[in-house]
Amino acid sequence: MFYDDMTRGTKLGAGLIGSLIAGLAATTPALAQETIRINVLDGYPARAMWVQEFTEFFIPEVDKRLAETGAYQIEWNESYGGTVVKPGGVLEGLQLGLGDLGIVTTIFHSSKLPSQAIAAVTPFVSSDARATARAVDEIAHEFPTMQEEFAAQNQVYLTTGVVLDTYQLFSAEKVETVSDLEGAKIAGAGMNLRYVEGIEGAAGVRGGLTDFYNMLQTGLVNHAMLWPEAAETFKISEVAPFMLAVDLGAVNTKTLSANADFWNGLPEEVQGVIEEVAVAYRDRLADIAMDRAAEARQAFTDAGGTIVEMSAEQRTAWANSMPDIAAEWAAELDNAGKPGSDMLRAYLDKQTAGSEALRDWTAGLPQ
């Protein structure tokens, strides 16, 4: 009898617990984690600094922040180095939906993304990658123009990346003055090709960062405009053992953007985290660019390269030899109904605080 009572009590307790569990299950929402697949594009190889930082910083940081709520998990698929698109093909690749997020090298798209050239049309203003990144990104949020240009390409602008502390000139032979560049062929990309227009007989030759080594090696060009970190990464000292430290300036060349259809389908939490990490990624790239600048110079000389400091007088002469590319850029936007002149003034106000520009790029703007 005693054992029967115990059995009945055990069954009653088990039944009560089962009922409680069933009740809780009926009233508590399921904590199912949603997995979202994100395809990332860049035509440059994984060893490129901004690509490497996307892999090693951006992705883990997004994952970490999403893990705080546990509602979403990202399945990342990274395609770099021409596996899906070439370096100049990220903009179109994202537009067509070949990727969801991508690092657009904006210097390849001056006609589709003209406002992105705002730093490129103001050389000899600042060699601080951090200041340039923040200034361009602030302009993108204060004026609608930049975001509208990406929207026209079926994309959402996320942030600006500055991956170079300043453009320098790398040469097969020693260069010290502007006159040394007369009649020379100089490799560049985008707007910086116009930096040589005022030098007698000099010609800019368009190329991408991955092309410069071969262009110099084959003699297609005598010089190339790039920055020390990239020169180290792509072993430029082997074919151009002289660096002219001219400090042409820091320029935004990378923009992180998203395919608009993909972006609009993301949960708000995921959008918010990606936007937050995009800003952190922007600042990290600029910090690394500045930190690596001195290291890259040392690596250049360690590899047998020679650095020649251009005099202040010659730097000023080069700056003044250039056509008024800033006023031309602003006028083109003004004529299209965009606030080009206002954007330029606002950008330079942000940049020139604490810096010494060699040329007043607002002088040619309408008063």
KOLPA-622938 format. One line per 10 residues: number of its first residue (from 0); their letters; for each residue x, y negated, z of C-alpha. Coordinates in steps of 0.2 Angstrom, whole numbers, plus 5000, padded with zeros to 4 digits. Layout:
! residues N
NUM	A	X Y Z ~ ...
***
This chain:
! residues 367
0	MFYDDMTRGT	5000 5000 5000 ~ 5014 4988 5005 ~ 5023 4992 4988 ~ 5006 4989 4978 ~ 5004 4971 4987 ~ 5022 4967 4982 ~ 5019 4972 4964 ~ 5003 4962 4963 ~ 5013 4947 4971 ~ 5027 4949 4958
10	KLGAGLIGSL	5015 4950 4944 ~ 5005 4935 4950 ~ 5021 4925 4952 ~ 5027 4929 4935 ~ 5011 4925 4928 ~ 5011 4908 4936 ~ 5028 4904 4930 ~ 5024 4909 4913 ~ 5009 4898 4913 ~ 5019 4883 4919
20	IAGLAATTPA	5032 4886 4905 ~ 5018 4888 4892 ~ 5011 4871 4898 ~ 5027 4862 4897 ~ 5030 4868 4880 ~ 5014 4862 4874 ~ 5016 4844 4881 ~ 5035 4842 4878 ~ 5041 4837 4860 ~ 5053 4849 4852
30	LAQETIRINV	5071 4842 4852 ~ 5076 4848 4834 ~ 5091 4840 4827 ~ 5090 4834 4809 ~ 5105 4837 4798 ~ 5108 4824 4784 ~ 5120 4827 4770 ~ 5130 4812 4764 ~ 5141 4812 4749 ~ 5156 4800 4749
40	LDGYPARAMW	5165 4794 4734 ~ 5181 4786 4729 ~ 5192 4788 4714 ~ 5208 4785 4723 ~ 5217 4800 4731 ~ 5215 4805 4750 ~ 5232 4798 4754 ~ 5227 4780 4750 ~ 5226 4771 4767 ~ 5207 4766 4766
50	VQEFTEFFIP	5202 4783 4760 ~ 5212 4791 4774 ~ 5205 4780 4787 ~ 5187 4784 4781 ~ 5191 4802 4784 ~ 5200 4800 4800 ~ 5191 4785 4808 ~ 5174 4781 4800 ~ 5167 4799 4799 ~ 5172 4804 4817
60	EVDKRLAETG	5165 4788 4824 ~ 5148 4790 4815 ~ 5147 4808 4822 ~ 5152 4802 4839 ~ 5139 4788 4840 ~ 5125 4799 4833 ~ 5129 4813 4846 ~ 5125 4801 4860 ~ 5106 4804 4856 ~ 5108 4821 4847
70	AYQIEWNESY	5094 4818 4835 ~ 5104 4818 4819 ~ 5119 4827 4813 ~ 5129 4822 4797 ~ 5135 4835 4784 ~ 5149 4826 4775 ~ 5155 4830 4758 ~ 5170 4819 4752 ~ 5175 4818 4734 ~ 5191 4808 4731
80	GGTVVKPGGV	5205 4807 4718 ~ 5195 4808 4702 ~ 5185 4824 4707 ~ 5169 4815 4703 ~ 5174 4797 4698 ~ 5190 4788 4693 ~ 5196 4773 4703 ~ 5185 4761 4693 ~ 5170 4772 4693 ~ 5163 4771 4710
90	LEGLQLGLGD	5151 4757 4707 ~ 5143 4766 4693 ~ 5144 4782 4702 ~ 5134 4776 4717 ~ 5122 4767 4705 ~ 5118 4783 4696 ~ 5117 4793 4713 ~ 5133 4803 4710 ~ 5137 4799 4728 ~ 5128 4791 4743
100	LGIVTTIFHS	5142 4781 4751 ~ 5157 4774 4742 ~ 5172 4763 4743 ~ 5170 4751 4728 ~ 5186 4743 4722 ~ 5178 4727 4717 ~ 5192 4720 4706 ~ 5187 4731 4692 ~ 5170 4723 4692 ~ 5172 4704 4690
110	SKLPSQAIAA	5157 4703 4678 ~ 5145 4713 4689 ~ 5151 4707 4706 ~ 5158 4690 4703 ~ 5156 4683 4720 ~ 5168 4697 4727 ~ 5182 4687 4719 ~ 5181 4673 4732 ~ 5198 4677 4740 ~ 5206 4682 4724
120	VTPFVSSDAR	5203 4664 4716 ~ 5211 4656 4731 ~ 5229 4662 4732 ~ 5242 4654 4743 ~ 5229 4651 4757 ~ 5231 4665 4769 ~ 5241 4681 4771 ~ 5231 4687 4786 ~ 5221 4702 4781 ~ 5210 4701 4797
130	ATARAVDEIA	5205 4683 4794 ~ 5201 4686 4776 ~ 5190 4702 4779 ~ 5180 4693 4792 ~ 5178 4677 4781 ~ 5172 4686 4766 ~ 5160 4697 4776 ~ 5153 4682 4785 ~ 5150 4674 4768 ~ 5141 4689 4762
140	HEFPTMQEEF	5129 4688 4777 ~ 5127 4669 4776 ~ 5124 4668 4758 ~ 5113 4681 4749 ~ 5123 4681 4733 ~ 5135 4695 4737 ~ 5121 4707 4743 ~ 5110 4703 4728 ~ 5124 4708 4716 ~ 5125 4725 4724
150	AAQNQVYLTT	5106 4726 4725 ~ 5107 4724 4706 ~ 5118 4739 4705 ~ 5105 4749 4715 ~ 5116 4748 4731 ~ 5116 4741 4748 ~ 5131 4731 4753 ~ 5139 4737 4770 ~ 5155 4728 4773 ~ 5171 4721 4765
160	GVVLDTYQLF	5188 4729 4767 ~ 5204 4720 4765 ~ 5218 4733 4764 ~ 5233 4722 4759 ~ 5242 4709 4770 ~ 5247 4699 4754 ~ 5251 4702 4736 ~ 5270 4702 4732 ~ 5280 4705 4716 ~ 5289 4721 4713
170	SAEKVETVSD	5302 4721 4699 ~ 5314 4731 4690 ~ 5327 4717 4690 ~ 5330 4703 4703 ~ 5318 4688 4703 ~ 5320 4672 4713 ~ 5311 4658 4704 ~ 5296 4655 4693 ~ 5307 4652 4678 ~ 5314 4670 4680
180	LEGAKIAGAG	5296 4676 4676 ~ 5295 4666 4659 ~ 5291 4678 4645 ~ 5288 4693 4657 ~ 5275 4706 4657 ~ 5267 4707 4674 ~ 5255 4721 4679 ~ 5240 4717 4690 ~ 5222 4720 4692 ~ 5207 4709 4691
190	MNLRYVEGIE	5209 4690 4695 ~ 5227 4691 4700 ~ 5231 4693 4681 ~ 5227 4674 4680 ~ 5240 4670 4693 ~ 5253 4671 4679 ~ 5244 4660 4666 ~ 5254 4645 4670 ~ 5271 4653 4668 ~ 5278 4650 4651
200	GAAGVRGGLT	5277 4665 4640 ~ 5271 4677 4654 ~ 5258 4690 4651 ~ 5247 4699 4663 ~ 5244 4717 4659 ~ 5229 4726 4667 ~ 5232 4742 4677 ~ 5226 4751 4692 ~ 5237 4755 4708 ~ 5239 4773 4702
210	DFYNMLQTGL	5246 4767 4685 ~ 5259 4755 4691 ~ 5273 4767 4693 ~ 5272 4774 4675 ~ 5270 4756 4668 ~ 5286 4751 4677 ~ 5295 4767 4673 ~ 5291 4766 4654 ~ 5295 4748 4653 ~ 5277 4743 4648
220	VNHAMLWPEA	5279 4729 4661 ~ 5294 4721 4670 ~ 5285 4717 4686 ~ 5269 4722 4696 ~ 5259 4713 4709 ~ 5254 4724 4724 ~ 5257 4725 4742 ~ 5271 4733 4752 ~ 5260 4747 4760 ~ 5254 4752 4743
230	AETFKISEVA	5272 4751 4736 ~ 5278 4763 4750 ~ 5263 4775 4747 ~ 5266 4776 4728 ~ 5285 4776 4729 ~ 5287 4760 4719 ~ 5305 4757 4725 ~ 5310 4771 4713 ~ 5306 4760 4698 ~ 5305 4743 4705
240	PFMLAVDLGA	5319 4741 4718 ~ 5317 4722 4720 ~ 5302 4714 4730 ~ 5300 4695 4728 ~ 5292 4690 4745 ~ 5281 4677 4737 ~ 5265 4679 4749 ~ 5252 4676 4736 ~ 5239 4680 4749 ~ 5227 4693 4756
250	VNTKTLSANA	5213 4698 4745 ~ 5197 4708 4748 ~ 5197 4723 4736 ~ 5186 4736 4744 ~ 5168 4735 4748 ~ 5159 4749 4757 ~ 5142 4751 4749 ~ 5127 4764 4749 ~ 5116 4770 4735 ~ 5100 4761 4739
260	DFWNGLPEEV	5088 4775 4736 ~ 5098 4786 4748 ~ 5100 4771 4761 ~ 5081 4768 4761 ~ 5077 4786 4765 ~ 5089 4786 4780 ~ 5081 4785 4798 ~ 5084 4768 4806 ~ 5095 4776 4819 ~ 5107 4782 4806
270	QGVIEEVAVA	5107 4766 4796 ~ 5111 4756 4812 ~ 5126 4767 4817 ~ 5133 4767 4799 ~ 5131 4748 4799 ~ 5140 4746 4816 ~ 5154 4758 4811 ~ 5156 4749 4794 ~ 5161 4733 4804 ~ 5173 4743 4815
280	YRDRLADIAM	5180 4751 4799 ~ 5182 4733 4791 ~ 5192 4727 4806 ~ 5202 4743 4808 ~ 5208 4742 4790 ~ 5213 4724 4792 ~ 5223 4728 4808 ~ 5232 4743 4800 ~ 5236 4732 4784 ~ 5244 4719 4796
290	DRAAEARQAF	5253 4732 4807 ~ 5260 4742 4792 ~ 5266 4727 4783 ~ 5282 4725 4792 ~ 5284 4744 4793 ~ 5282 4745 4774 ~ 5295 4732 4771 ~ 5307 4742 4781 ~ 5303 4758 4772 ~ 5306 4748 4755
300	TDAGGTIVEM	5323 4743 4760 ~ 5327 4761 4768 ~ 5322 4768 4751 ~ 5335 4757 4743 ~ 5325 4742 4739 ~ 5330 4724 4740 ~ 5318 4710 4747 ~ 5321 4692 4740 ~ 5312 4678 4749 ~ 5305 4665 4738
310	SAEQRTAWAN	5308 4647 4743 ~ 5294 4636 4749 ~ 5298 4625 4734 ~ 5296 4639 4722 ~ 5280 4645 4730 ~ 5272 4628 4729 ~ 5278 4627 4710 ~ 5269 4644 4707 ~ 5253 4638 4716 ~ 5253 4622 4706
320	SMPDIAAEWA	5256 4631 4689 ~ 5240 4641 4690 ~ 5224 4635 4681 ~ 5210 4629 4693 ~ 5203 4647 4695 ~ 5193 4643 4710 ~ 5184 4628 4702 ~ 5181 4639 4687 ~ 5174 4653 4698 ~ 5163 4642 4707
330	AELDNAGKPG	5156 4633 4692 ~ 5151 4650 4684 ~ 5141 4654 4699 ~ 5134 4637 4700 ~ 5128 4638 4682 ~ 5120 4654 4686 ~ 5109 4646 4700 ~ 5120 4653 4713 ~ 5129 4643 4727 ~ 5146 4645 4721
340	SDMLRAYLDK	5153 4628 4726 ~ 5145 4630 4743 ~ 5152 4647 4746 ~ 5169 4642 4741 ~ 5169 4627 4753 ~ 5162 4638 4767 ~ 5175 4652 4764 ~ 5190 4640 4764 ~ 5184 4631 4780 ~ 5184 4648 4788
350	QTAGSEALRD	5201 4653 4781 ~ 5211 4637 4783 ~ 5208 4635 4801 ~ 5226 4638 4808 ~ 5234 4641 4791 ~ 5243 4631 4779 ~ 5237 4632 4761 ~ 5249 4627 4747 ~ 5235 4621 4736 ~ 5218 4613 4740
360	WTAGLPQ	5206 4624 4730 ~ 5191 4612 4733 ~ 5199 4598 4724 ~ 5191 4603 4707 ~ 5173 4605 4714 ~ 5160 4593 4711 ~ 5158 4580 4724
***
